[in-house]
Amino acid sequence: MKYIFTFVGLLATLFAYGQSDSTSILTDSLEKRVGSTQGSKKIKILLRLSTLYHSTNPTKSLKYGQEAVNLSQRVKARPEMARALSNIGYVYTLQGNYISALAYYLRALDILQKENPALVQTELAKTLDRLAQVYYQKGYYEQALKYQLKALKIQEKSADQAGIASSFDHIGSIYKAQKMFVEALEYYNMSLKINRTTQSNVAISQNLGNIGEVYFLQKKYKEALDFYKRAFELISHENHYKTNEANLLEHIGKVYQQQGEYNNALAYFKKSLGIRQMLQNKDGISANLSDIAEIYLATEKYTQAIQYAQQSLLLANELKSRIRVKNASHALAEAYAAQKDFEQAYRFQKLYNRANDSLYNESKLKQIAELQAYYDLNKKEEEKKDLLQEKKVLQRKANDNTVILNNKQLTIYALGFVILLALATLFVLYNRARFRKNLTDELEQKVNDRTAYLKKLADELTRANHELDTFLYKASHDLKGPLSSLEGLCHVGLLEQDERKGMYFNMQREVLNRMQLLLFRIVEIGDIRSHQPETTETIKLKKHLKSVVRSMRRVEGYKNTSFSVDVNEDLVIITDGEMLDIALDNIVKNAVQHANSYYGNDSPHIRLVYVDLGDYHQIKIIDNGSGMPLEISERIFEMFFRGTDNFKGFGLGLYKAKIAISKLGGEISLLKAEKGETIFSITIPQYKVTQESPIINGAIHPKKHHYIKLR
């Protein structure tokens, strides 16, 4: 086995040298020439070297890119400087350093937008496209779509078919990430149509692979398999795209795995593994080894599963990849448990828990750091704009003063005999200017004082919110690790054949599940508090309310309760559906529980009523339950408050509903709480859409719709 791996490694080395030979000759030639050239010729060579080293040697790419920036700045070659900045940003994008990439792209964009559009349109479109990809990778889909559409507009104007096809493909990916699969397929197919006319097999393969991924996400495995295989056929003979070939083979294997065709899945995973071993792609090799271990685990071949999972774990530890450690240790824990080797199963279960917790902690810290960096970057951009605006105002004042002085001098030279009158006039103007300056200074001081006071209040509020969010996160995270370990121990304990011990382990797991549910609810509250509402979703209210009612089926008392929804069939509102769902779900669930506790001579009944208040929507939830005393009704929206011990729960439902509605700028209140009639009210602002184009499939077209809040 050792000699086989050595032979495969030798083949991979020879293949790599064969692929990179021509590029290496070109880079060596350019590096010899760069020292003997000057000016614009040297800038072109530096830019070429920076581009050639993008993927193979990022350190050299950054070095040559920065040299091109410095030289372009000295010779005032602004378009070349923008291109160099964009190149540096692209290297950071490939490394996953999106904050640095964004900073360089914005600098490049600022330069290009001040140049003649006809001379820099290709580079401008490329920079906008790269900006869109950074925002896409970070999940800021609105910003990504905005920049991608700007790039598309330039490409359409210059009839750049390859660029248009690429933009369509990227827009499709933005929609796919938001699970808007119909729109995603529409843009992928438009890109595919253009690429077929240009006969670009690599681009066509990318389109087909993306379409296959849409079908895979929709669990349409037959269609996904067809598109993956067609994509694979197009590049299977292209030596320069072996990485794409390995990825497609892995995708095909995953489809077969989902369909339960384990022999086919195993064959494709091993083909992908062979290519990645040839390319010496250790991360990909670790992923394939885990895939193969999962297949053997599913087919109950536990010895082979352990063998491949251990190889994957060795590579994962070498790469320090937590996600690979997590996948491999999970497979090992399951395999050893199936062989009843509970000591090893417990050992790898603990390793899995540590890797999983580490991933969670790392992603949270990274998210906080990135958000802070985005905030700092946007703050600097705003300060820059303010300084430029202030500079323009001062320049305009200086120009005005220059004109006044010139006119006065001409008047003095032409009308010397009225010099005394001119001096008197100058004195009056001087006093007026001084008066205006004093008045302006006084107003500016008042504005600055008020701004400083408001900033202090905003900082205190931000700090308080941050401390609360940090407390929620730390509290949940510090408890999550021990609970996960206890749950893993219960899982292993339940595998033993002792009925009495099994009963105790089951009881312990029920308690752990309730504690984990409480942690989940606390994290939910933190997510709601940090949620940035997007009041752009169109909702058919009656259909939406009926959906909420249907979601109550598992709530105790649902079967005994009748519902009515008094809403116009065609009524459409615009709001953030996620926040509205949270509020309605918790209030209606509360109504179901209380309607079944008391309903007089009638059966339990809940009514949902809509009222148009002009600038606000009002939704009333009315039940004929037991109501509540005044001392309880005054505290029902408090965190962890439970009106009675007869109901299970943590006392967080109505609190979550309150903060969700506050995110929408609305209010939630208890209008009435008597026996036989309890009324909750939700009011949220009304928005309208300007009628520039219709609403399609519940989605707003990014180019033509605007939202206006009614006052």
JOVEN-V237047 format. One record per residue. N is the residue number from 1. PSI is psi in radians with two decimals (none if undefined). OMEGA is omega in whole degrees, 0 to 359 (none if undefined). BURIAL is # if it has 9 or more other ideal C-beta (glycine too) atoms within 8 Angstrom, else .. Layout:
N:PSI:OMEGA:BURIAL / N:PSI:OMEGA:BURIAL
This chain:
1:-0.68:180:. / 2:-0.71:182:. / 3:-0.57:178:. / 4:-0.81:179:. / 5:-0.62:178:# / 6:-0.73:180:. / 7:-0.75:179:. / 8:-0.69:178:# / 9:-0.68:179:# / 10:-0.75:177:. / 11:-0.74:180:# / 12:-0.69:180:# / 13:-0.79:179:# / 14:-0.71:179:. / 15:-0.75:180:# / 16:-0.72:179:# / 17:-0.68:181:. / 18:-0.67:182:. / 19:-0.62:188:. / 20:0.05:187:# / 21:-0.85:183:. / 22:-0.70:179:. / 23:-0.69:181:# / 24:-0.72:179:. / 25:-0.76:181:. / 26:-0.79:181:# / 27:-0.67:178:# / 28:-0.74:180:. / 29:-0.78:181:. / 30:-0.66:180:# / 31:-0.54:176:. / 32:-0.58:183:. / 33:-0.44:189:# / 34:-0.53:182:# / 35:-0.36:185:. / 36:0.06:180:. / 37:2.85:182:# / 38:2.90:170:. / 39:-2.43:186:. / 40:-0.58:179:. / 41:-0.71:179:. / 42:-0.68:179:# / 43:-0.75:180:# / 44:-0.72:179:# / 45:-0.74:179:# / 46:-0.72:178:# / 47:-0.70:179:# / 48:-0.77:179:# / 49:-0.72:179:# / 50:-0.68:179:# / 51:-0.77:183:# / 52:-0.55:182:# / 53:0.12:182:# / 54:-0.97:188:# / 55:-0.51:188:. / 56:-0.60:182:. / 57:1.42:184:. / 58:-0.58:181:# / 59:-0.82:178:. / 60:-0.67:179:# / 61:-0.78:178:# / 62:-0.68:181:# / 63:-0.89:181:. / 64:-0.59:177:# / 65:-0.76:180:# / 66:-0.66:176:# / 67:-0.69:178:# / 68:-0.66:177:# / 69:-0.83:183:# / 70:-0.79:181:. / 71:-0.73:179:# / 72:-0.63:179:# / 73:-0.67:180:. / 74:-0.70:183:. / 75:0.08:178:# / 76:0.73:175:. / 77:1.46:190:# / 78:-0.78:179:# / 79:-0.70:179:# / 80:-0.62:178:# / 81:-0.73:178:# / 82:-0.71:180:# / 83:-0.70:179:# / 84:-0.74:178:# / 85:-0.71:178:# / 86:-0.67:178:# / 87:-0.77:179:# / 88:-0.75:177:# / 89:-0.64:181:# / 90:-0.67:177:# / 91:-0.78:179:# / 92:-0.59:176:# / 93:-0.80:179:# / 94:-0.53:180:# / 95:-0.11:181:. / 96:0.14:178:. / 97:1.36:190:. / 98:-0.46:179:# / 99:-0.85:178:# / 100:-0.70:179:# / 101:-0.79:181:# / 102:-0.72:181:# / 103:-0.78:181:# / 104:-0.68:178:# / 105:-0.72:181:# / 106:-0.64:175:# / 107:-0.76:178:# / 108:-0.75:181:# / 109:-0.69:180:# / 110:-0.69:179:. / 111:-0.83:185:# / 112:-0.60:181:# / 113:-0.29:179:. / 114:-0.06:180:. / 115:3.01:177:# / 116:2.05:185:. / 117:-0.60:183:. / 118:-0.44:184:. / 119:-0.36:186:. / 120:0.29:187:# / 121:-0.64:180:# / 122:-0.84:180:. / 123:-0.62:179:# / 124:-0.77:179:# / 125:-0.71:180:# / 126:-0.75:180:# / 127:-0.73:177:# / 128:-0.71:178:# / 129:-0.75:180:# / 130:-0.65:175:# / 131:-0.76:179:# / 132:-0.70:181:# / 133:-0.62:177:# / 134:-0.84:179:# / 135:-0.62:178:# / 136:-0.81:181:# / 137:-0.56:181:. / 138:0.00:176:. / 139:0.19:176:. / 140:1.35:192:. / 141:-0.55:179:# / 142:-0.80:177:. / 143:-0.72:179:# / 144:-0.79:181:# / 145:-0.65:180:# / 146:-0.85:181:# / 147:-0.61:180:# / 148:-0.67:179:# / 149:-0.60:175:# / 150:-0.74:177:# / 151:-0.74:181:# / 152:-0.68:180:# / 153:-0.75:178:. / 154:-0.74:181:# / 155:-0.67:178:# / 156:-0.66:180:# / 157:-0.63:181:. / 158:0.07:179:# / 159:0.68:178:. / 160:1.60:186:# / 161:-0.74:180:# / 162:-0.72:178:# / 163:-0.71:178:# / 164:-0.78:179:# / 165:-0.73:179:# / 166:-0.73:179:# / 167:-0.74:177:# / 168:-0.73:181:# / 169:-0.75:180:# / 170:-0.69:177:# / 171:-0.68:176:# / 172:-0.72:180:# / 173:-0.62:177:# / 174:-0.79:178:# / 175:-0.67:180:# / 176:-0.72:180:# / 177:-0.46:179:# / 178:0.19:179:. / 179:0.50:173:. / 180:1.31:193:# / 181:-0.58:180:# / 182:-0.83:179:. / 183:-0.68:179:# / 184:-0.82:180:# / 185:-0.63:180:# / 186:-0.80:181:# / 187:-0.65:176:# / 188:-0.72:181:# / 189:-0.60:176:# / 190:-0.72:177:# / 191:-0.73:181:# / 192:-0.69:180:# / 193:-0.74:179:. / 194:-0.79:182:# / 195:-0.52:177:# / 196:-0.58:178:. / 197:-0.56:178:. / 198:-0.10:177:# / 199:0.77:177:. / 200:1.73:185:# / 201:-0.68:181:# / 202:-0.78:179:# / 203:-0.69:178:# / 204:-0.75:179:# / 205:-0.72:179:# / 206:-0.75:178:# / 207:-0.83:182:# / 208:-0.71:178:# / 209:-0.71:179:# / 210:-0.71:178:# / 211:-0.72:177:# / 212:-0.68:180:# / 213:-0.64:176:# / 214:-0.81:180:# / 215:-0.63:179:# / 216:-0.75:179:# / 217:-0.51:177:# / 218:0.06:182:. / 219:0.47:173:. / 220:1.35:192:. / 221:-0.56:179:# / 222:-0.85:179:. / 223:-0.71:180:# / 224:-0.77:181:# / 225:-0.72:180:# / 226:-0.82:182:# / 227:-0.67:178:# / 228:-0.75:182:# / 229:-0.68:177:# / 230:-0.69:178:# / 231:-0.71:181:# / 232:-0.74:182:# / 233:-0.59:184:. / 234:-0.50:184:# / 235:0.09:185:# / 236:-0.34:180:. / 237:0.16:180:. / 238:1.87:184:# / 239:-0.41:184:. / 240:-0.08:185:. / 241:0.70:180:# / 242:-0.55:178:# / 243:-0.79:177:. / 244:-0.68:180:# / 245:-0.79:180:# / 246:-0.70:180:# / 247:-0.76:180:# / 248:-0.68:177:# / 249:-0.72:178:# / 250:-0.72:178:# / 251:-0.77:180:# / 252:-0.74:177:# / 253:-0.69:181:# / 254:-0.61:177:# / 255:-0.85:179:# / 256:-0.64:178:# / 257:-0.76:179:# / 258:-0.54:180:. / 259:-0.08:180:. / 260:0.19:178:. / 261:1.37:192:. / 262:-0.57:179:# / 263:-0.80:177:. / 264:-0.74:179:# / 265:-0.77:181:# / 266:-0.71:181:# / 267:-0.78:182:# / 268:-0.63:177:# / 269:-0.67:180:# / 270:-0.61:175:# / 271:-0.78:178:# / 272:-0.72:179:# / 273:-0.72:180:# / 274:-0.76:180:# / 275:-0.77:182:# / 276:-0.55:175:# / 277:-0.65:178:# / 278:-0.65:179:# / 279:-0.10:182:# / 280:0.65:178:# / 281:1.58:188:# / 282:-0.68:179:# / 283:-0.77:178:# / 284:-0.66:178:# / 285:-0.78:179:# / 286:-0.72:179:# / 287:-0.79:180:# / 288:-0.73:180:# / 289:-0.69:176:# / 290:-0.70:177:# / 291:-0.83:182:# / 292:-0.69:178:# / 293:-0.69:179:# / 294:-0.64:179:# / 295:-0.83:179:# / 296:-0.58:177:# / 297:-0.73:180:# / 298:-0.54:180:. / 299:0.21:176:. / 300:0.48:173:. / 301:1.37:193:. / 302:-0.55:180:# / 303:-0.83:178:. / 304:-0.66:180:# / 305:-0.76:180:# / 306:-0.70:181:# / 307:-0.87:182:. / 308:-0.65:180:# / 309:-0.64:178:# / 310:-0.69:176:# / 311:-0.73:179:# / 312:-0.72:181:# / 313:-0.66:178:# / 314:-0.81:179:. / 315:-0.70:181:# / 316:-0.72:178:# / 317:-0.65:178:. / 318:-0.71:181:. / 319:-0.21:185:# / 320:0.67:180:. / 321:1.91:184:# / 322:-0.63:181:# / 323:-0.64:178:. / 324:-0.68:176:# / 325:-0.73:180:# / 326:-0.86:183:# / 327:-0.77:182:# / 328:-0.76:181:# / 329:-0.57:176:# / 330:-0.78:179:# / 331:-0.72:180:# / 332:-0.72:179:# / 333:-0.75:181:# / 334:-0.72:182:# / 335:-0.82:179:# / 336:-0.63:177:# / 337:-0.71:179:# / 338:-0.53:178:# / 339:0.06:180:. / 340:0.42:173:. / 341:1.39:191:. / 342:-0.42:178:# / 343:-0.83:178:. / 344:-0.67:179:# / 345:-0.77:180:# / 346:-0.67:180:# / 347:-0.82:182:. / 348:-0.44:174:# / 349:-0.72:177:# / 350:-0.68:178:# / 351:-0.71:178:# / 352:-0.78:181:# / 353:-0.74:179:# / 354:-0.77:180:. / 355:-0.70:181:# / 356:-0.79:178:# / 357:-0.68:180:# / 358:-0.72:178:# / 359:-0.77:181:# / 360:-0.81:181:# / 361:-0.77:182:# / 362:-0.72:181:# / 363:-0.65:179:. / 364:-0.79:180:# / 365:-0.71:180:. / 366:-0.70:179:. / 367:-0.75:179:. / 368:-0.77:181:. / 369:-0.71:181:. / 370:-0.70:178:# / 371:-0.71:178:. / 372:-0.70:180:. / 373:-0.73:177:# / 374:-0.71:179:# / 375:-0.82:180:. / 376:-0.71:181:. / 377:-0.80:180:# / 378:-0.63:179:. / 379:-0.75:179:. / 380:-0.67:178:. / 381:-0.73:179:# / 382:-0.72:178:. / 383:-0.67:179:. / 384:-0.76:179:. / 385:-0.73:180:. / 386:-0.72:179:. / 387:-0.72:178:. / 388:-0.72:179:. / 389:-0.74:178:. / 390:-0.68:178:. / 391:-0.70:179:. / 392:-0.73:180:. / 393:-0.78:180:. / 394:-0.68:179:. / 395:-0.70:180:. / 396:-0.72:177:. / 397:-0.70:180:. / 398:-0.72:179:. / 399:-0.71:179:. / 400:-0.75:179:. / 401:-0.64:179:. / 402:-0.74:179:. / 403:-0.74:180:. / 404:-0.79:181:. / 405:-0.72:179:. / 406:-0.72:179:. / 407:-0.65:180:. / 408:-0.71:180:# / 409:-0.75:178:. / 410:-0.66:180:. / 411:-0.69:180:# / 412:-0.79:181:# / 413:-0.67:184:. / 414:-0.53:185:. / 415:1.11:181:# / 416:-0.51:184:. / 417:-0.19:178:. / 418:0.55:185:. / 419:-0.61:180:# / 420:-0.69:179:. / 421:-0.67:179:. / 422:-0.71:178:# / 423:-0.72:178:. / 424:-0.74:179:. / 425:-0.73:179:. / 426:-0.68:180:# / 427:-0.75:178:. / 428:-0.78:180:. / 429:-0.67:180:. / 430:-0.81:179:. / 431:-0.67:179:. / 432:-0.74:179:. / 433:-0.73:179:. / 434:-0.69:178:. / 435:-0.78:179:. / 436:-0.68:180:. / 437:-0.76:179:. / 438:-0.72:179:. / 439:-0.74:179:. / 440:-0.76:179:. / 441:-0.71:180:. / 442:-0.76:178:. / 443:-0.74:179:. / 444:-0.67:179:. / 445:-0.72:178:. / 446:-0.74:179:. / 447:-0.76:180:. / 448:-0.72:179:. / 449:-0.78:180:. / 450:-0.69:179:. / 451:-0.74:180:. / 452:-0.69:179:. / 453:-0.79:179:. / 454:-0.66:179:. / 455:-0.68:179:. / 456:-0.76:178:. / 457:-0.74:180:. / 458:-0.70:179:. / 459:-0.73:180:. / 460:-0.72:179:. / 461:-0.75:179:. / 462:-0.74:180:. / 463:-0.70:180:. / 464:-0.76:179:. / 465:-0.70:180:# / 466:-0.75:180:. / 467:-0.67:178:. / 468:-0.80:179:# / 469:-0.70:180:# / 470:-0.69:178:. / 471:-0.80:180:. / 472:-0.78:182:# / 473:-0.81:182:# / 474:-0.73:181:. / 475:-0.79:181:# / 476:-0.71:184:# / 477:-0.72:182:# / 478:-0.50:178:. / 479:-0.41:186:# / 480:-0.71:182:# / 481:-0.95:179:# / 482:-0.66:180:. / 483:-0.72:179:# / 484:-0.71:179:# / 485:-0.76:178:# / 486:-0.67:179:# / 487:-0.71:177:# / 488:-0.69:179:# / 489:-0.71:177:# / 490:-0.72:181:# / 491:-0.77:179:# / 492:-0.70:182:# / 493:-0.61:181:# / 494:-0.30:180:# / 495:-0.29:177:# / 496:2.75:188:. / 497:0.32:180:. / 498:1.95:187:. / 499:-0.72:182:. / 500:-0.79:177:. / 501:-0.68:180:# / 502:-0.66:179:# / 503:-0.76:180:. / 504:-0.69:179:. / 505:-0.66:178:# / 506:-0.73:179:# / 507:-0.72:180:. / 508:-0.67:182:# / 509:-0.58:177:# / 510:-0.74:178:. / 511:-0.74:179:. / 512:-0.71:180:# / 513:-0.69:179:. / 514:-0.69:178:. / 515:-0.71:178:# / 516:-0.63:177:# / 517:-0.70:177:# / 518:-0.75:178:# / 519:-0.72:179:# / 520:-0.72:179:. / 521:-0.66:179:# / 522:-0.74:177:# / 523:-0.66:177:# / 524:-0.75:180:# / 525:-0.73:177:# / 526:-0.72:179:# / 527:-0.71:180:. / 528:-0.75:181:# / 529:-0.62:183:# / 530:-0.03:183:. / 531:2.34:175:# / 532:1.85:187:. / 533:2.47:175:. / 534:1.65:184:. / 535:1.07:183:# / 536:0.05:184:. / 537:2.23:177:# / 538:2.27:186:# / 539:2.23:169:# / 540:1.89:195:# / 541:-0.75:183:# / 542:-0.78:178:# / 543:-0.69:181:. / 544:-0.76:180:# / 545:-0.66:177:# / 546:-0.64:177:# / 547:-0.68:178:. / 548:-0.73:179:# / 549:-0.76:180:# / 550:-0.57:181:. / 551:-0.14:180:. / 552:0.05:188:# / 553:-0.55:181:. / 554:0.02:179:. / 555:2.36:181:# / 556:2.24:181:. / 557:-0.11:183:# / 558:-0.77:185:# / 559:-0.48:181:. / 560:-0.10:189:. / 561:2.37:173:# / 562:2.65:184:. / 563:2.63:170:# / 564:2.46:181:. / 565:1.84:183:# / 566:1.35:182:. / 567:2.46:176:# / 568:2.39:185:. / 569:-0.60:186:. / 570:0.09:184:. / 571:2.20:178:# / 572:2.29:175:. / 573:2.79:180:# / 574:2.11:180:# / 575:-3.05:174:# / 576:1.85:186:# / 577:-0.59:182:# / 578:-0.80:181:. / 579:-0.71:178:# / 580:-0.70:179:# / 581:-0.80:182:# / 582:-0.79:182:# / 583:-0.86:182:# / 584:-0.74:182:# / 585:-0.81:183:# / 586:-0.66:181:# / 587:-0.77:180:# / 588:-0.69:177:# / 589:-0.74:177:# / 590:-0.69:181:# / 591:-0.70:179:# / 592:-0.78:182:# / 593:-0.72:183:# / 594:-0.49:178:# / 595:-0.50:181:# / 596:-0.10:179:# / 597:-0.44:177:. / 598:2.28:178:# / 599:0.35:174:# / 600:-2.34:181:. / 601:-0.11:182:. / 602:2.87:175:. / 603:2.78:180:. / 604:2.32:183:# / 605:2.43:179:# / 606:2.28:177:# / 607:2.41:173:# / 608:2.05:189:# / 609:2.39:177:# / 610:2.42:177:# / 611:2.26:177:. / 612:1.99:181:. / 613:0.32:181:. / 614:-1.51:179:. / 615:-0.10:183:. / 616:2.62:168:# / 617:2.42:174:# / 618:2.26:176:# / 619:2.12:179:# / 620:2.38:175:# / 621:1.99:189:# / 622:2.21:176:# / 623:2.80:180:# / 624:0.70:183:# / 625:-2.69:190:# / 626:-0.19:184:. / 627:-2.80:180:# / 628:2.65:178:# / 629:2.81:182:. / 630:-0.71:183:. / 631:-0.44:177:. / 632:-0.74:184:# / 633:-0.46:180:# / 634:-0.24:185:. / 635:0.12:190:. / 636:-0.37:181:# / 637:0.15:178:# / 638:2.62:180:. / 639:2.33:178:. / 640:0.23:179:. / 641:2.23:176:# / 642:2.19:184:# / 643:-0.46:182:. / 644:2.71:179:. / 645:-0.03:182:. / 646:-0.29:182:. / 647:2.41:177:. / 648:2.73:180:. / 649:-3.14:185:. / 650:0.00:182:. / 651:0.55:182:# / 652:-0.22:188:# / 653:-0.96:183:# / 654:-0.51:175:# / 655:-0.77:177:# / 656:-0.73:180:# / 657:-0.72:182:# / 658:-0.84:183:# / 659:-0.49:177:# / 660:-0.78:180:# / 661:-0.60:178:# / 662:-0.53:177:# / 663:-0.46:180:# / 664:0.02:182:# / 665:0.34:182:. / 666:-2.96:181:# / 667:2.64:174:. / 668:2.35:185:# / 669:2.77:175:. / 670:1.93:184:# / 671:-0.56:185:. / 672:2.50:182:. / 673:1.08:180:# / 674:2.84:176:. / 675:2.23:180:. / 676:-0.23:178:# / 677:1.94:174:# / 678:2.28:185:# / 679:2.08:169:# / 680:2.55:180:# / 681:2.33:173:# / 682:2.19:175:# / 683:2.31:178:# / 684:2.65:182:# / 685:2.62:175:# / 686:2.47:173:# / 687:2.66:174:# / 688:2.76:180:. / 689:2.26:175:# / 690:2.43:189:. / 691:1.09:176:. / 692:-0.40:176:. / 693:2.78:184:. / 694:2.87:174:. / 695:2.25:185:. / 696:2.14:177:. / 697:0.55:178:. / 698:0.12:182:. / 699:2.57:180:. / 700:2.19:179:. / 701:2.29:188:. / 702:-0.35:186:. / 703:-0.49:199:. / 704:-0.02:183:. / 705:2.49:178:# / 706:2.58:181:. / 707:2.33:181:# / 708:2.17:177:. / 709:2.24:179:. / 710:2.31:181:# / 711:none:none:.
